[in-house]
Amino acid sequence: MTTTSGSLTSSRSLSYIALFAALMAVFGLIPKIDLPFGVPITLQSLGVMLAGCLLGPRRGFLAIALFLLAVALGLPLLPGGRGGLSVFVAPAGGFLFGWMFGAFACGLLMRLAVRRIGGTTGLPLLAAAFLSALVGGIGVVYAFGIVGLSWIAHMSLSKAALAMLVFIPGDLIKCGICAVLVQTVMRGMPAWRLDRD
């Protein structure tokens, strides 16, 4: 019985990971907005936030890693039909690596917050999801993105950080959307576990 239960849990985890990797691909179909310094505005950062907040740190990380593996293999899953190894050494390459760790951070913070507030509905959950997305989806991802842009574009870290300011308003909106979607999922699927590993 334990083996069967473990197998079902493992199969469900793989399904969730594949589902959120596919969601990232769907977000990649939405056209990007190109900026002069080579880092585009895309909707895929919302997918990173959702994967972390809804799947937890480990599964969120694996979902984004699976998506990036598909991109590395050449599938044109990034906005504009981009794919292949070259995207990882482009000015936005740091963001791509940061997506995995951003999803992990979102999931970790979400798990800790849910365990602390002891509930999965209402304003506390909304605030927890927003803050998790803010720290993981913006803080962690931007840290990788700034370092990557600085290295690839040969600019100082401060200049690269300044260039990132244009993304802040849009990403704050994505944090809000993420929080609302997490709240919606929990209302529609109360059995969904936000405190998973």
C-alpha positions as CSV (number, residue, x, y, z in Angstrom):
1,M,0.0,0.0,0.0
2,T,2.8,2.4,0.9
3,T,4.6,1.7,-2.4
4,T,1.5,2.3,-4.4
5,S,0.8,5.5,-2.5
6,G,4.4,6.7,-3.1
7,S,4.2,5.8,-6.8
8,L,1.0,7.8,-7.2
9,T,2.6,10.8,-5.4
10,S,5.6,10.6,-7.6
11,S,3.5,10.4,-10.7
12,R,1.4,13.4,-9.6
13,S,4.6,15.4,-8.9
14,L,6.0,14.6,-12.3
15,S,2.6,15.6,-13.8
16,Y,2.7,19.0,-12.0
17,I,6.3,19.6,-13.0
18,A,5.5,18.9,-16.7
19,L,2.3,21.0,-16.5
20,F,4.1,24.1,-15.2
21,A,7.0,23.6,-17.7
22,A,4.2,23.6,-20.4
23,L,2.7,26.7,-18.9
24,M,6.1,28.4,-19.2
25,A,6.0,27.4,-22.9
26,V,2.5,28.9,-23.3
27,F,3.6,32.2,-21.8
28,G,6.5,32.2,-24.3
29,L,3.9,32.4,-27.1
30,I,3.0,35.9,-26.0
31,P,5.1,38.4,-27.9
32,K,8.1,40.0,-26.1
33,I,8.9,43.7,-25.8
34,D,12.5,44.3,-26.8
35,L,14.5,46.9,-24.9
36,P,17.7,48.6,-26.2
37,F,20.1,46.7,-23.9
38,G,19.0,43.3,-25.0
39,V,16.8,42.1,-22.1
40,P,13.2,41.7,-23.3
41,I,10.0,42.1,-21.2
42,T,8.1,38.7,-21.2
43,L,5.3,37.1,-19.3
44,Q,7.4,34.0,-18.4
45,S,8.6,35.6,-15.1
46,L,4.9,35.2,-14.0
47,G,5.2,31.5,-14.7
48,V,8.3,31.4,-12.5
49,M,6.4,33.0,-9.6
50,L,3.4,30.6,-10.1
51,A,5.6,27.5,-10.3
52,G,7.3,28.3,-7.1
53,C,4.3,29.5,-5.1
54,L,2.0,26.6,-6.2
55,L,4.4,23.7,-6.5
56,G,6.8,24.4,-3.7
57,P,10.6,24.9,-3.8
58,R,11.8,21.6,-5.2
59,R,9.0,21.0,-7.7
60,G,9.0,24.6,-8.8
61,F,12.8,24.5,-9.4
62,L,12.4,21.2,-11.4
63,A,9.5,22.6,-13.5
64,I,11.7,25.6,-14.6
65,A,14.7,23.4,-15.0
66,L,12.7,21.1,-17.3
67,F,11.5,24.1,-19.4
68,L,15.1,25.4,-19.7
69,L,16.4,22.0,-20.7
70,A,13.9,22.0,-23.6
71,V,15.1,25.5,-24.5
72,A,18.7,24.4,-24.4
73,L,17.9,21.5,-26.7
74,G,16.8,24.0,-29.3
75,L,13.0,24.1,-28.8
76,P,11.8,27.7,-29.6
77,L,10.0,28.2,-26.4
78,L,11.2,31.7,-25.5
79,P,9.2,34.7,-26.8
80,G,10.1,35.4,-30.4
81,G,10.7,31.7,-31.1
82,R,14.1,31.7,-29.5
83,G,15.9,28.6,-28.2
84,G,19.2,26.8,-28.2
85,L,22.3,27.2,-26.1
86,S,23.0,30.7,-27.5
87,V,20.2,32.3,-25.4
88,F,22.1,31.4,-22.2
89,V,25.0,33.6,-23.2
90,A,22.8,36.5,-24.4
91,P,22.4,39.6,-22.3
92,A,19.2,38.0,-20.7
93,G,21.0,34.7,-20.0
94,G,21.4,35.5,-16.3
95,F,17.7,35.8,-16.0
96,L,17.2,32.4,-17.4
97,F,19.5,30.8,-14.8
98,G,17.8,33.0,-12.1
99,W,14.4,31.6,-13.0
100,M,15.2,28.3,-11.4
101,F,16.4,29.7,-8.2
102,G,13.7,32.3,-8.2
103,A,11.1,29.6,-8.4
104,F,12.9,27.8,-5.5
105,A,12.9,30.9,-3.4
106,C,9.2,31.6,-4.1
107,G,8.3,28.1,-3.1
108,L,10.4,28.1,0.1
109,L,9.0,31.4,1.2
110,M,5.4,30.4,0.4
111,R,5.8,27.2,2.3
112,L,7.2,29.0,5.4
113,A,4.5,31.6,5.2
114,V,1.6,29.1,4.9
115,R,3.0,27.1,7.9
116,R,3.2,30.3,9.9
117,I,-0.2,31.8,9.1
118,G,-1.9,28.4,9.4
119,G,-4.4,29.1,6.7
120,T,-4.7,29.0,3.0
121,T,-7.3,31.7,2.3
122,G,-8.0,35.4,2.8
123,L,-5.7,38.4,3.0
124,P,-2.8,36.6,4.8
125,L,-2.5,34.2,1.9
126,L,-2.7,37.0,-0.6
127,A,0.0,38.9,1.2
128,A,2.2,35.7,1.5
129,A,1.9,34.9,-2.2
130,F,2.7,38.5,-3.2
131,L,5.8,38.7,-0.9
132,S,7.0,35.3,-2.0
133,A,6.7,36.4,-5.6
134,L,8.4,39.7,-4.9
135,V,11.4,38.2,-3.1
136,G,11.8,35.1,-5.4
137,G,10.5,36.3,-8.7
138,I,12.0,39.8,-8.5
139,G,14.8,39.8,-5.9
140,V,16.5,36.5,-6.7
141,V,15.8,36.6,-10.5
142,Y,17.1,40.2,-10.8
143,A,20.3,39.3,-8.8
144,F,21.2,36.7,-11.4
145,G,20.0,38.9,-14.3
146,I,22.1,41.9,-13.2
147,V,25.2,39.8,-12.8
148,G,24.6,38.2,-16.2
149,L,23.9,41.5,-18.0
150,S,27.0,43.1,-16.4
151,W,29.2,40.2,-17.5
152,I,27.8,39.7,-21.1
153,A,27.3,43.4,-21.9
154,H,30.6,44.5,-20.2
155,M,28.9,47.1,-17.9
156,S,29.3,47.8,-14.2
157,L,26.9,46.1,-11.8
158,S,25.5,49.5,-10.8
159,K,24.8,50.4,-14.4
160,A,23.2,46.9,-15.0
161,A,21.1,47.3,-11.9
162,L,20.0,50.8,-13.1
163,A,19.0,49.3,-16.4
164,M,16.7,46.8,-14.6
165,L,14.5,49.5,-13.1
166,V,12.4,49.6,-16.2
167,F,11.2,46.0,-15.4
168,I,10.1,46.8,-11.8
169,P,6.6,48.2,-12.4
170,G,5.5,45.3,-14.7
171,D,7.0,42.7,-12.4
172,L,5.2,44.2,-9.4
173,I,1.9,43.8,-11.4
174,K,2.9,40.2,-12.1
175,C,3.4,39.6,-8.3
176,G,-0.1,40.9,-7.8
177,I,-1.5,38.6,-10.5
178,C,0.4,35.7,-9.0
179,A,-1.1,36.4,-5.6
180,V,-4.6,36.5,-7.0
181,L,-4.1,33.3,-9.0
182,V,-2.7,31.5,-5.9
183,Q,-5.8,32.6,-3.9
184,T,-8.1,31.5,-6.8
185,V,-6.5,28.1,-6.9
186,M,-6.9,27.6,-3.2
187,R,-10.5,28.6,-3.3
188,G,-11.3,26.3,-6.2
189,M,-9.0,23.4,-5.0
190,P,-8.9,23.6,-1.2
191,A,-7.0,20.3,-1.1
192,W,-4.1,21.8,-2.9
193,R,-1.0,21.9,-0.6
194,L,1.0,25.1,-0.5
195,D,3.3,23.8,2.2
196,R,4.8,21.0,0.1
197,D,8.5,20.5,-0.2
